[in-house]
Amino acid sequence: MKNKRGLSPIIASVLLVLLVFVLITIVWTTYKGIVEKNLNKAGSCLDTIGKIEIVGRYTCYNPASEQFQFSIERKDVEIESLLVSLSSISGNKNFELTNTSQNIPGLRIYQNNLNIIMPNKNSAITYIVNLTNISFQKPDEIKIVPTANGEQCEVVDILNEIDNCIIPIPNDDSGTPSMP
């Protein structure tokens, strides 16, 4: 009689477990870089939520001077730029604010004619948009979108009820306030 020896069930089980570990290792090394890159990108954008806000009490429209005032507060968060998007029945208008001082037509800093920058960490800046200079009507909505680690994030704050100003907004040149 021939001596037939088969694979014992224990050895077969060990070989199957080893095969599964090898397959898991191959899949993990293939997708690890992709997963880490996406997690880093998502983490940077998640850090901005609740740390960059439109200050509603300083955001308003002055119908007499046709100026729109908005204020942005930035807490302790790293970002490269902020996209400010205004929407109205006349369309959309976007402004990109960065750490580099720049001249943006129709936009200025409240009570200051210096070039435009975004707020530094733990500070706020109020901006004035002269709507007649950019052929734009009263905004219905304002959104802010940060860029962090080279990636544009989602909208972090939105204000879609723009009230008329109670406090006068100063004119561009004279500093004399115009009354609403």
Residue pairs with C-beta under 8 A, 6 or more apart in sequence:
40 149
41 149
41 151
44 78
44 148
44 149
44 151
44 153
45 146
45 148
45 151
45 153
45 154
47 77
47 78
47 148
48 77
48 79
48 146
48 148
48 153
48 156
49 156
50 75
50 156
51 74
51 75
51 76
51 77
51 156
52 72
52 73
52 74
52 75
52 77
52 79
52 82
52 144
52 146
52 156
52 157
53 72
53 73
53 144
53 156
53 157
54 70
54 71
54 72
54 73
54 142
54 144
54 157
54 158
54 159
55 71
55 72
55 73
55 124
55 126
56 159
58 69
58 70
58 71
58 126
59 69
59 70
59 71
59 142
59 159
59 162
60 68
60 69
60 162
60 163
60 164
60 165
60 166
61 67
61 68
61 69
61 138
61 139
61 162
61 163
61 164
61 165
62 68
62 69
62 164
62 165
62 168
62 169
62 178
62 180
63 138
63 164
63 180
64 178
64 179
64 180
65 169
65 171
65 178
66 130
66 131
66 132
67 128
67 129
67 130
67 131
67 169
67 178
68 86
68 128
68 129
68 131
68 138
68 139
68 162
69 110
69 126
69 127
69 128
69 129
69 165
69 169
70 84
70 126
70 127
70 129
70 142
70 159
71 110
71 124
71 125
71 126
71 127
72 82
72 84
72 97
72 118
72 119
72 124
72 125
72 127
72 144
73 119
73 123
73 124
74 82
74 118
74 119
74 120
74 121
74 122
74 123
74 124
75 121
75 122
76 121
76 122
77 121
77 146
77 148
78 148
79 118
79 146
79 147
79 148
80 98
80 99
80 147
80 148
80 149
80 150
81 96
81 97
81 98
81 99
81 118
81 146
81 147
82 96
82 97
82 98
82 118
82 144
82 145
82 146
82 147
83 94
83 95
83 96
83 97
83 144
83 145
83 146
83 147
83 152
84 94
84 95
84 96
84 97
84 127
84 142
84 143
84 144
85 92
85 93
85 94
85 142
85 143
85 144
85 145
86 92
86 93
86 94
86 95
86 129
86 136
86 139
86 141
86 142
87 139
87 140
87 141
87 142
87 143
88 136
88 137
88 138
88 139
88 140
88 141
89 137
89 140
90 135
90 136
90 137
91 136
93 129
93 134
93 136
95 104
95 107
95 116
95 129
97 116
97 117
97 118
98 117
98 118
99 117
99 118
100 117
101 114
101 115
101 116
101 117
102 115
102 116
102 117
103 115
103 116
104 116
105 133
105 134
106 129
106 130
106 131
106 133
106 134
106 136
107 116
107 127
107 128
107 129
107 130
108 116
108 127
108 128
108 130
108 172
109 116
109 125
109 126
109 127
109 128
110 125
110 126
110 127
110 128
110 169
110 170
111 170
111 175
113 172
116 127
117 125
118 125
119 125
128 169
128 172
129 136
130 172
131 137
131 138
138 162
139 162
140 160
140 162
141 158
141 159
141 160
141 162
142 158
142 159
142 160
142 162
143 155
143 157
143 158
144 155
144 156
144 157
144 158
145 152
145 153
145 154
145 155
145 156
146 152
146 153
146 156
147 153
164 180
165 180
166 180
168 177
168 178
168 179
168 180
169 177
169 178
170 176
170 177
170 178
171 177
171 178
